[in-house]
């Protein structure tokens, strides 16, 4: 099984490059930086433990051919005021129960929320206020692993993670092995609206970034045990 997986990675796996447009959005769209989040019915806009509503950094529809997450709607939220790296907490070889809400040392809860939702039909009435709303477009590509079994280092969904350090593997609290779904490159900048508070430890004074600008690999539960069952691996 391992040999087959490695061979498939070298031949190439389906993936999509994620490209950020330049024209500011005037209405909701499902693939966007900032903008109007599309949330499942009953799903509230996530808030940080500090009480501040989290920033919607980006959202997109996962293409149907990227199983087991094809057709899901991916949303990545992160607190503006708390900009740090993620640190996994394990018990019995698995991420702790409800790790998306569990304490994240030194904080009482995580400062991010990543959602993979299946019934995100309607947008919120108000857009994300902190970031400029920009369109995302997905361009098909074949992402083949190199001699180090790393994929392309870029903003993408699907394919092979580029792993700046070493591959990381985690099991969800439900027991299912998490699978890679999306990657954000190191030091990626998200343009903030003029006059917004500066983000601590950000790359620029007029931009925000995720997890201190680390390269981010989103690993999600293929059993879909919870829409928030996604772990953000950080490397640099």
N, C-alpha and C positions, 0 to 999 in steps of 0.2 A: 504493500500500500504506500509506504513512504517513497519507494523508488518510482512508482507511477506518478505520485504527486510532484516529485522533483522534475521528472521528464516533462510533464504538462506545463510546469512553470517555465521551463527553458524554451518550449515551443511557443508559449505565450498564452495568456488568459485574457478573456474579454474585459475591457476597461473603457472608461470615458474620461478624457481630459476635461477638467472644469475650467472654463474661461470666464473671466469677469468683464462685463461690458462697461462702457463709459457714460452712457446716457442715463440720467437719473430717472427712476421709475415714477410714474404719476398714478399708477394703480396697482392692485395686487397681482403678483405672478408667483407661481409655485416654485420657481427656481430663482433664488435671489440672494444677494448679500443684503442684510437688513430687510426692510420692507415689512409686509403684512404677514405674520406667521399663520400658516394653515395648521390648525390644531384639531385633534379629535374632539367630538362633542363631550363636554364635561372636563376637558383638560384646560386648566388655568395656565396663564402665562407664568412661567417659573420665577420664583423669587429666591434670592440668596438668603443665607442665614442672617445676614446683616439687615434684612428687611427691604433691600433695594431690588427692584425688578431687574432680572438678568437681561443682558443685551442679546438680541438675536443676531448672531454673527452671519450665519447663512442657513439656507434650507434648499432642498432639492428632492425631486422624485427620483428614486433609484430605478434605473432602466429595467424593464421586465426580464431581460436575459441575465441579469446579475443575481441569480438565485444563491441563497434562499431569501434574499431581501428584495428581490425584484417586485416593484409595485409599491413598496413602502415609501413613506415620506420622511426624510431625514431632516431634523432640525438641531442646530448646535447653538446652545445658549451658554453664556459665560458672564460672570459678574464683572462690571467695569471697575469697581473699587477694590476687588480682590483679584490680583493677578499673580498666580503662583503655578507650581508644577503639581501634577497629580502624583499620588503615592499609594500603591495598592495595599489593602489590609486583607490578609488571608486567614482562613481557619479551616483546618483539615484539608489543606491543599486547594481550597476554593476561595473565591472572593466572598467576603462576609455577606450575611443575609442583608438584602436590600442595600447593596453597596452604593447605589445611586443616592441614598439618603443617609448612609452611615457616616459617623465622624471621619473627618479628613484632617489628620494632625497637621498643624495645631488648631484646626478649626472644628467647630461642633458638627458641621455638615459640609458637604462639597459646595464649591463656589461655581459649579457648572451644572448643566443638565443637557444631556443628549437624548433625543427621542427618535424612535423609529415607529411611526404610527401608520395604521392601515386604513383608517376612516377619516383622514384629515381632508374634509371636503370644502369647508368654508374658511375664509380668512378672517382675522380679527378686524374690528372696525377701525382701529388706529394702527399706524405703522410703528416700527421700531424708531424711537426718537433720537438715538445716539449716533447711529451710522447712516451714511448716505445709502439710499436704496438703489442698488444697481442690479441689472439682470445677470444671470448666469446662463451660459450655454454649455451643453455637453457634446463633445466631439468624440466619436468612436475611435478607439485605438486598440492595438494588440500589445499588451504589456508582457514582455518576456524577461525572465530572470537572467542576470548576468552570471559570470563565473563564481561570484560570491552569493548567488541565489537572492540577489536584490533586484527589485523592479525600478522603474523610472522614478526619479525624485521630483515630484510635481504635485500640483493640486489635482486630485483624481478620485474617482469612485470606481471600485473594482480593481482587477489586476493583481499585482504583486507588491506588497509593501517594500519600501526601499531600505528600511532598518538602518538608521544612522549608526547604531551600535550593534546589538545582537538581537535576533528574533525573540520576542516575548510571547508566551502562551499562557492563557488563563482559563479557568473553568468558572462558569457562572455559579451563583449560589444554588441554582436548580440542578447542578451537576453536568450541564451541557458545556462542551468546549466552545469558547467564543471564537468567532470567525471575523477576519478582517473585512471591512466594508469600504472605508474611505480614508484618504490621507490629505493632510494639510502641510505644505512645505515649511521649512524653518524660516522664521522672521517674516512670514506673510503679513502684510499690513492691510488693515481694513479702514477705509477713509471715514473719519468722524465728521459730523456736522460742525460748522464753525460755532465757536462759543461753548462747546461741550467740555465738561471737566476733563482734565488730562488723566489718562490712565497710568497708575503707578507702574514703573519699570517697563513702559511701552517703548517700542523702537523709535517712534516719532511723537512730537507734541500734538500733531493733528491726526494721528492714527491710533487704532487699538490693535492688539494682537491677542492670540490665544495662548494660555499656559506659558507666559514669559517668552513667547516667540519660539518655543521648542517645536521640532517637527512632531506632528500629532498623527497617531494611527488609531482609528476608531475600530474597536473590536466589539461585536454585538452577538447577542444570544440568538442562534438560529431557531431555537424553540419558541421564540417570541414570548417568553414567560412574563415579560412586562415591557411596555413601550420604552421605559428608561433603562433597560438592561443592556447598557452600552458602556464599555470601559475605554477611556482615552489614554492610550500609552503615549508618554512624552520621551523623546530622545533628542540629543544634539551631538 
